[in-house]
């Protein structure tokens, strides 16, 4: 399949490798040349666009005729004209059991509120943050001594990579993607948590 991968850091680079191993044609959009995803794409000779300094992806950043768009640790807005370039789906991964903890600090709020269970969701990108239909979810226990970093590294990042790869595999096989509606009665928000300055 022809996939647009918009992302960054370790998570984006790992997703790139998973998609590349599956033989997909990948077009990468990353924040800057020093980013791990950008470096992985460049090393593999994959098409690469940098959105340095922009918080919004532009339609010209990705080619037409994509089958799927995957957001893997992207903090840039992906507007409708970009999402419409994907024939089947434009998907992201969120490290919570959506609709719980919509927002930028989901893992931190999971720890702050002492949730005993956490999870991850692959969802359809929309104009509203983390609000699209659910394509896949899984859950895990939160250990008593977990912090946001340990929970992300041990459970939620590997879960996200697995779930995104699973959904892409299903699309490649069936040409379709599930989209279970989120229950708005269960929404909780995860705004940025300000850290104390010493």
C-alpha positions, -999 to +999 in steps of 0.1 A: +000+000+000+009+037-003+011+052+032+017+087+044+035+086+078+034+118+098+053+116+130+084+120+151+109+106+175+114+069+185+077+060+180+076+074+145+109+058+135+098+024+148+065+027+130+084+035+098+105+003+102+074-018+108+057-004+077+089-008+056+093-044+067+058-051+054+068-037+019+046-006+019+055+025-001+060+052+026+060+089+023+073+106+055+065+140+070+087+148+100+094+179+121+131+185+113+162+168+099+175+159+133+144+139+142+147+101+144+119+095+120+135+119+094+168+102+098+153+067+094+135+078+062+166+095+048+187+064+055+162+042+037+158+066+008+121+071+015+104+103+003+107+129+031+092+163+037+101+184+068+075+207+084+101+226+104+085+254+123+049+246+112+023+232+136+000+223+107+006+198+079-001+211+044-018+192+015+014+195-006+034+177+021+019+144+010+013+130-025-022+122-039-033+086-041-025+074-006-043+044+008-037+053+045-023+081+066-007+071+099+001+097+126+028+082+148+038+107+176+027+138+156+019+170+174+011+189+141-025+194+130-036+172+102-065+191+085-092+176+063-076+184+030-046+163+041-068+135+056-088+133+024-056+122+005-061+087+021-084+064+003-093+042+033-083+059+065-063+086+083-053+071+117-035+080+148-025+063+181-035+077+215-021+062+247-054+059+265-086+040+264-105+066+244-127+085+252-108+086+285-080+111+286-084+129+253-055+154+250-018+159+250-010+145+285-029+112+286-002+091+302+005+118+328-032+120+337-034+082+339-007+083+366-020+115+383-054+100+387-040+066+398-059+047+372-053+010+378-057+002+341-044+021+310-046+014+274-041+025+238-064+034+209-060+036+172-086+061+160-097+080+129-083+115+128-108+143+128-108+180+134-116+174+171-086+161+191-087+123+198-124+121+190-127+099+159-140+064+156-120+036+172-103+012+149-085-009+176-079-008+214-060-028+240-054-024+277-027-030+304-023-028+341-006+002+357+020-009+382+020+008+416+055+023+410+049+034+374+054+069+363+044+083+329+078+074+314+079+038+326+043+031+316+049+046+281+081+026+276+070-007+290+034-009+278+019+019+258+046+025+231+049-012+222+011-015+223+007+015+199+032+001+174+015-033+175-021-019+172-012+005+143+006-023+125-024-046+131-049-021+117-027-014+086-024-052+080-062-055+082-066-026+057-041-042+034-060-075+036-096-062+035-095-027+021-116-016+051-111-001+086-133-003+116-146+029+132-165+023+164-181+055+177-167+069+210-193+073+239-192+110+246-207+104+281-173+089+291-150+117+279-123+129+302-097+154+292-059+154+295-046+189+292-009+197+295+003+194+331+026+223+341+057+211+357+070+229+388+101+250+381+128+246+407 
